[in-house]
Amino acid sequence: MALTPVPVALRALLGSVPAPTAPETLPLAQCAGRVLAEDVMALRTQPPFANSAMDGYAVRADDLLPANELLVIGESAAGRAFAGRLEPGQAVRIFTGAPMPDGADTILIQENADGVGSTTIRVRESAPKGKFVRPAGLDFRKGDVLLGAGRRLDSAALGLAAAMGHPTLHVRRKPLVAILATGDELVLPGEPVGPDQIVASNSFSLAALVEQAGATALDLGIARDNYPDLATKIERARTAGADVLITLGGASVGEHDLVQEALKRQGMELGFWKIAMRPGKPMMTGLLGPMVVVGLPGNPVSSIVCGHLFVLPLIEALQGMPSADRDRSEPAILGCDMPANDEREDYLRAELVLTEAGWQVTPFEKQDSSMLGTLARADALAIRPAFAEPAKKHAPCRIIRLR
């Protein structure tokens, strides 16, 4: 079977998503990190009235002649507006955010006014009409659509939704991602480790990645290398209503690699298998009913790299984010010479250093896909395209940040 290029594989995976998760309505305080299921329209105008941007005096610009004296007739504070009307030769003491009195059109900041007795000020410096006045609707007006469907709700978006008057929002349900480690050689952290066994780590890494992307991880534990155990745990994912099943290891076709066949026996329609990338070649995808299946390699680094390249965009697509297929790479320069590359696109663990020329990326010397210590030290993945020519230090390249 020919190797599938990374961009082709990603488009196919995202194209296999049956539909975004269903919408649900949540209180605003519970919406952080969630993705909007529909556009959000302002229910009010902000600010609802003209107000002062500075502490000072609300005045008429025509009265702001240097040395002119104005009679202070009252005060306007936030939540306590001045009830009367300003006439020529008058001023109202005003504070930031307070409503502008009728008849006033300008703010004379307090630094440009001298007190003369208890009720009179003298103009020190003039100001143009409208100076330091925030007009009604400066930020937005009722009916404006300010947040679009597919927007992830960060702190700024949540603050805006609150200001628009929304106590609840319609957001996408968090995708449920079932994670199944496979292999007779695996034991959980803290369990006795036999001479031919290793500690399972991939499921913890992938669960963290899944949760950070806005989904809910469901740990199915470890399936042993036999069809009955695999079938039982696959059925658990289906019964739980998982949107995605991630299997870890066993997706190849060796004598002990049973995952692909076990999934086919359950009715999985195979999407693609074997990617033109390093690490991560033995990756597999498919559909088992409405559940998207992603079979990741068993090597720890391979599974995490594939997680960044494929699982994160998949979770975003399930949440209805229109930018799920965006290019997540950014420019950098090489910190060392690089040899020519073969038919597989390389994703090299590397460190970043900020230089005058921009970010400089230097891949680590050892890139074995079993080395988690190297991955934990890496700032980014340096991308070497398939069939790339040799490259010199300081040549341009692309990177994907890890943290």
Secondary structure, DSSP 8 states (H G I E B T S, - for coil): ---B-HHHHHHHHHHT------EEEEEGGG-TT-BBSS-EE-SS-BSSS-EESSSEEEE-GGG--TT-EEEEEEEEBTTB---SB--TTEEEEE-TT-B--BT--EEEEGGGEEEETTTEEEESS---TTTTEE-TTSSB-TT-EEE-TT-B--HHHHHHHHHTT-SEEEEE---EEEEEEE-TTEE-TTS---TT-EE--HHHHHHHHHHHTT-EEEEEEEE-SSHHHHHHHHHHHHHTT-SEEEEES--S-STT--HHHHHHHTT-EEEEE-BSEES-TT-EEEEETTEEEEEE-SSHHHHHHHIIIIIHHHHHHHTT-TTTTS---EEEEESS-B----SSEEEEEEEEEEETTEEEEEE-S---TT-HHHHHH-SEEEEE-TT---B-TT-EEEEEE--
